[in-house]
Amino acid sequence: MTQPDELPDPNGQVSDAYSGNWVDHYAPAWSRPYLRLSRADRPIGTWLLLLPCWWGLLLASGQSGRFGLYDLWIAVGCALGAWLMRGAGCTWNDITDRNFDGQVERTKSRPIPSGQVSVRGAVIWMGLQALISLGILLTFNTAAILMGFIAIIPVLVYPFAKRFTWWPQVFLGIAFNWGALLAWVAHTGRLEWPAVALYLAGISWTLFYDTIYAHQDKDDDAMIGVKSTARLFGARTRQWLSFFMILTLVMLSMAIIQAMGARNAIAMTVALGGAWVMGWHLAWQLRVLDIDNPDICLRLFRANRNTGLIPVLFLAVSLLL
């Protein structure tokens, strides 16, 4: 817990930012508090928001057998949108959690509780990011635009979930993996069952990595009454994570088989190899996990960028077959 006489880092750096990150070393001084608010100094969240988008786009392309210039724009647009909407979502999260963050050791250095950014300034910054994201969304087809507007609902709800449920990670998964549905619809123009299975795989994966992440704060969370799956599972975390790992791989495999099985068996087999290798990466995380070591929990959480890139690589290769 933070003591009243503790002061924030005079340089404004956030405690769990990457060492040597570009925000704290190269960004103009006036922009740093706002970029920190968007977690630009901690890019893992952008990756975790983006990768399901690329899963959805590549799997939809695998089903149709085509990947054109418009699909390339979808991939780029999703990357830009993930950076912007992750920033807007984190800003919203910090606005709603400003009274909690000042009481947690890991989050007390964030821009709002440390006094770097006012709530009014944060609201303006959030709106600017959301507005630019809207401009990108409007370049997609009508169905994808509708999916984008629906996505706002779980984003707004998520920061409050830890106050009324032990499963806030489910709400994070609903929000963070929506891009799998949106990118699929942007390619196909309609929502189909393989996309739903892929979405469920992403939610299960989020439960895996964000439970690990939540173990960093479980002591502070218990003192201030914040709920999480880390606190709920406790000593049984490893068993629950094993279940989420299996569920992720089953749903991902189902999505691949449903999407690609009738078109190209060889390409489907390669894509399924991505699910298999992803499973090995998740199993490695389980082997080295120590839920009482915050440094290991943070390292494993960040390792999920590579976990999510594995299916991207295999799906991309399968498009060449």
C-alpha positions in Angstrom: 0.0 0.0 0.0 1.1 3.6 -0.7 1.9 5.7 2.3 0.7 9.3 2.4 4.2 10.7 2.5 5.5 8.8 -0.5 6.2 10.9 -3.6 6.0 9.9 -7.2 9.2 9.5 -9.4 10.3 13.0 -10.1 11.0 11.9 -13.7 7.5 10.7 -14.1 8.4 7.2 -15.2 5.9 4.5 -14.5 7.1 1.6 -12.3 6.4 -1.3 -14.7 7.4 0.5 -17.9 10.0 -1.2 -20.2 13.6 -0.2 -19.4 14.9 2.1 -22.1 11.4 2.7 -23.6 11.2 5.4 -26.2 8.6 7.5 -24.3 10.9 8.2 -21.4 14.0 8.8 -23.5 13.0 10.2 -26.8 9.4 11.6 -26.8 9.1 15.4 -26.3 8.8 16.2 -22.6 5.3 17.7 -22.9 3.9 14.5 -24.5 5.3 12.0 -22.1 2.5 12.1 -19.4 -0.1 11.5 -22.1 1.9 8.7 -23.8 2.4 7.1 -20.5 -1.4 7.4 -19.9 -1.8 5.5 -23.2 0.7 2.9 -22.1 3.0 3.7 -25.0 5.9 2.9 -22.7 4.4 -0.6 -22.2 3.5 -1.8 -25.7 2.5 -5.4 -24.7 -1.1 -4.4 -24.3 -1.2 -3.1 -27.9 0.2 -6.4 -29.1 -2.4 -8.3 -27.1 -5.2 -6.2 -28.7 -3.8 -6.4 -32.2 -2.9 -10.1 -32.5 -6.6 -11.4 -32.4 -7.3 -8.9 -35.2 -4.6 -10.5 -37.3 -5.8 -14.0 -36.4 -9.3 -13.1 -37.6 -8.1 -11.5 -40.9 -5.7 -14.3 -41.7 -8.2 -17.0 -40.9 -10.9 -15.3 -43.0 -8.4 -15.1 -45.8 -7.6 -18.7 -45.4 -11.2 -19.6 -45.8 -11.7 -17.5 -48.9 -8.3 -18.2 -50.4 -7.6 -14.5 -51.1 -5.6 -11.7 -49.6 -5.6 -8.4 -51.5 -4.6 -4.8 -51.1 -7.7 -4.1 -49.1 -6.8 -6.9 -46.7 -3.3 -5.3 -46.3 -5.1 -2.1 -45.3 -7.2 -4.0 -42.8 -4.0 -5.4 -41.2 -2.4 -1.9 -41.1 -5.7 -0.2 -40.0 -6.1 -2.8 -37.2 -2.5 -2.0 -36.1 -3.1 1.7 -36.0 -6.5 1.2 -34.3 -5.1 -1.2 -31.7 -2.5 1.4 -30.7 -5.1 4.2 -30.5 -8.0 2.3 -28.9 -5.7 0.6 -26.4 -4.5 4.1 -25.5 -8.1 5.4 -25.2 -9.1 2.3 -23.2 -6.2 2.6 -20.8 -7.0 6.3 -20.4 -10.6 5.4 -19.5 -9.4 2.7 -17.2 -7.1 5.2 -15.4 -9.8 7.8 -15.1 -12.2 5.3 -13.4 -9.5 3.7 -11.3 -7.7 6.9 -10.2 -8.7 6.4 -6.5 -7.6 2.7 -6.5 -4.3 3.3 -8.4 -2.9 5.6 -5.8 -3.2 2.8 -3.2 -1.4 0.1 -5.2 2.4 0.0 -5.3 2.7 -0.9 -9.0 0.2 1.7 -10.2 0.7 4.7 -7.9 3.2 6.1 -10.4 0.7 6.3 -13.2 0.1 9.8 -14.7 -3.3 10.6 -12.9 -2.5 9.4 -9.3 1.0 10.9 -9.6 -0.4 14.3 -10.7 1.2 14.4 -14.2 -2.2 14.6 -15.9 -5.5 16.1 -14.7 -8.8 14.2 -15.2 -9.9 16.9 -17.6 -6.8 16.5 -19.6 -7.2 12.7 -19.6 -10.7 13.0 -20.9 -9.7 15.2 -23.8 -6.8 12.9 -24.6 -9.1 9.9 -24.6 -11.5 11.6 -26.9 -8.8 12.5 -29.4 -7.6 9.0 -29.6 -11.1 7.6 -30.0 -11.9 10.2 -32.8 -8.8 9.2 -34.9 -9.7 5.5 -34.4 -13.2 6.3 -35.7 -11.7 7.7 -38.8 -9.8 4.5 -39.5 -12.9 2.3 -38.7 -15.0 4.3 -41.3 -12.7 3.0 -44.0 -13.9 -0.6 -43.4 -17.2 -2.1 -44.7 -20.5 -1.4 -43.0 -20.7 -4.6 -41.1 -17.2 -4.0 -39.6 -18.2 -0.4 -38.7 -21.2 -1.8 -36.8 -18.9 -4.3 -35.0 -16.6 -1.4 -34.1 -19.4 0.5 -32.4 -20.6 -2.5 -30.5 -17.0 -3.0 -29.2 -17.4 0.3 -27.2 -19.7 -1.5 -24.7 -17.2 -3.9 -23.1 -14.5 -1.3 -23.2 -16.7 1.0 -21.0 -17.7 -1.8 -18.7 -14.4 -3.4 -18.1 -12.9 -1.0 -15.5 -15.8 -1.5 -13.2 -15.9 -5.3 -13.5 -13.4 -5.9 -10.7 -15.7 -4.1 -8.3 -18.6 -6.5 -8.8 -17.2 -9.8 -10.0 -14.3 -12.2 -9.3 -14.0 -12.6 -13.1 -13.0 -9.2 -14.5 -10.6 -11.0 -16.8 -13.6 -12.3 -18.7 -14.7 -8.8 -19.4 -11.1 -7.9 -20.5 -11.2 -10.9 -22.8 -14.5 -9.8 -24.3 -13.0 -6.4 -25.1 -9.5 -7.3 -26.1 -10.5 -10.1 -28.6 -13.3 -8.3 -30.3 -10.9 -7.5 -33.1 -11.0 -11.2 -34.2 -14.7 -10.7 -35.0 -14.2 -7.2 -36.5 -11.3 -8.2 -38.8 -13.1 -11.3 -40.0 -16.2 -9.2 -40.8 -14.0 -6.6 -42.5 -12.8 -9.3 -44.9 -16.0 -11.4 -45.4 -18.7 -8.8 -44.8 -20.5 -11.2 -42.4 -20.0 -12.9 -39.0 -19.5 -16.7 -39.2 -19.0 -19.6 -36.8 -15.2 -19.9 -37.2 -14.8 -16.3 -36.1 -16.9 -17.0 -33.0 -14.7 -20.0 -32.1 -11.6 -17.9 -32.7 -13.1 -15.2 -30.4 -13.7 -17.7 -27.6 -10.1 -19.0 -28.0 -8.9 -15.4 -27.5 -11.1 -14.9 -24.4 -9.7 -18.1 -22.9 -6.1 -17.0 -23.8 -6.8 -13.7 -22.1 -7.9 -15.5 -18.9 -4.6 -17.3 -19.0 -2.3 -14.3 -19.4 -4.2 -11.8 -17.4 -4.6 -14.1 -14.4 -0.8 -14.3 -14.4 -0.6 -10.5 -14.6 -3.1 -10.0 -11.8 -0.9 -12.0 -9.4 1.4 -9.0 -9.2 -1.2 -7.0 -7.4 -3.1 -9.6 -5.4 -1.9 -8.4 -1.9 -2.8 -4.8 -2.6 -6.0 -5.8 -4.3 -7.0 -7.8 -1.2 -6.4 -4.8 1.1 -8.5 -2.4 -1.0 -11.2 -4.9 -2.0 -10.5 -5.3 -5.7 -11.5 -8.7 -7.2 -9.6 -10.8 -9.7 -9.2 -14.4 -10.9 -5.7 -14.3 -9.3 -7.3 -13.9 -5.9 -10.2 -16.3 -6.7 -8.0 -19.1 -7.9 -5.2 -18.6 -5.3 -3.1 -21.8 -4.9 -5.2 -23.5 -7.6 -4.0 -21.1 -10.3 -1.9 -23.6 -12.1 -4.9 -26.0 -12.5 -7.1 -23.2 -13.8 -4.4 -22.0 -16.2 -4.1 -25.5 -17.5 -7.8 -25.6 -18.2 -7.6 -22.2 -20.0 -4.6 -23.4 -22.1 -6.5 -26.5 -23.3 -9.7 -24.5 -24.0 -7.7 -22.0 -26.0 -6.1 -24.7 -28.2 -9.4 -26.6 -28.7 -11.3 -23.5 -29.8 -8.4 -22.3 -32.0 -8.2 -25.7 -33.6 -12.0 -25.7 -34.2 -11.9 -22.3 -35.8 -9.1 -23.4 -38.2 -10.8 -26.6 -39.1 -14.2 -24.9 -39.7 -12.6 -22.2 -41.8 -10.1 -24.1 -43.8 -11.0 -27.8 -43.8 -13.2 -27.8 -46.9 -10.7 -25.7 -49.0 -7.2 -26.9 -48.5 -6.2 -29.7 -46.2 -2.5 -29.0 -46.4 -2.9 -25.3 -45.5 -5.2 -26.3 -42.7 -2.6 -28.7 -41.3 0.0 -26.0 -41.4 -2.4 -23.6 -39.6 -3.1 -26.3 -37.0 0.6 -26.5 -36.4 0.4 -22.9 -35.1 -2.1 -24.0 -32.5 0.2 -26.9 -31.5 3.3 -24.6 -31.1 1.2 -22.0 -29.3 0.3 -24.8 -26.8 3.9 -25.6 -26.2 4.6 -21.9 -25.5 1.7 -21.8 -23.0 3.0 -25.0 -21.3 6.4 -23.4 -20.9 4.8 -20.5 -19.1 3.1 -22.9 -16.7 6.4 -24.7 -16.0 8.3 -21.5 -15.0 5.4 -19.7 -13.3 5.8 -18.6 -9.7 2.6 -16.8 -8.7 4.4 -15.3 -5.7 7.1 -13.7 -7.7 5.9 -10.4 -9.4 8.9 -10.2 -11.6 8.3 -13.6 -13.1 4.6 -12.9 -13.5 5.4 -9.7 -15.4 7.9 -11.4 -17.6 5.5 -14.2 -18.5 2.7 -11.8 -19.2 4.9 -9.9 -21.6 5.9 -13.2 -23.2 2.4 -13.6 -24.5 3.2 -11.3 -27.4 5.3 -14.2 -28.8 2.5 -16.6 -27.9 0.0 -14.7 -30.0 2.5 -14.2 -32.9 2.9 -18.0 -33.3 -0.6 -18.5 -34.9 -0.1 -15.3 -37.0 3.1 -16.8 -38.5 1.5 -20.2 -39.2 -1.7 -18.7 -40.6 0.3 -16.4 -42.9 2.4 -19.3 -44.2 -0.8 -21.4 -44.8 -2.0 -18.6 -47.2 0.9 -19.4 -49.5 -0.1 -23.0 -49.9 
